[in-house]
Amino acid sequence: MSVDPSLIAGLAGLITAVGGTITAVLGTRSKVKLDDIAQLQRKLDRAEEELAEVKAERDAALAQARTAHSAHVAQLQTEHDAEIARIRGRVDTLQEQLEARDRQLNKVDRRVLVMRGYIGKLSRVVLDLGGVVPDRPREMD
């Protein structure tokens, strides 16, 4: 069986062409894959940059919020301390007034006791001398 050499040459050319096409397709697919990988890498880089920017903005906003919160807390603490000082001053003033009135009442009570004792002695002297002691006013009881 003899095969025509032009047929063998045709088949060889066809095999070479198919091999070249397959090689070209595989090469193109590899290049597409490399291009896809490069594109994904660029997207990843952009996403990481965006993440860093968002994180920096969030950290700045958080720091600003903490500063504002600290300032607000400090302001509230100052107001609170001032209010406590005002109330303590008022309590101290009222305590002093109470103690002054207590001293005054004690002084008046001592005078009343002394006067009652003196009135009692005077009443005995009047009775001893034969006099009449007037009735005690209701306000003395």
C-alpha positions, 0 to 999 in steps of 0.5 A: 500500500502506497500512500501518495507523498502529496497526501502525506505532505497535505496531512503533515501541513494540516497537522502543523496548521492544527497544531499551530492553531491549538498553540495560538489558542492556548497562547491566547488563552494564557495571555487572556488569563495573564491579562485577567490576573493583571486586571484582578490585581489592579482591582485588588490594589484599588480596593486596598487603596480604597479600604485604606482611605476609608479606614483613615477617614473612619479613624479621623472621624472616630478621633474627632468624635472622641475629642468632641465627646471628651470636650462635652464630658469635660464641659458637663463635669465642669458644670456638674462641679459648679452646681455641686459647689453652689449647692454645698455653699447653700447647704453650708449657709443653711447649716450656719443659719440653723446653728445660729438659730439653735444658739439663739433659741438656746439663749432664749430658752435659758432666759425663759427658764431664768425668768420663770425662776425669778417670777416664781421667787417674786410670787413667793415673796409677794405671797409671804408679804400677804399680797395676791399673785395675779393669775398666770397668763395662758401664754406662759404655759 
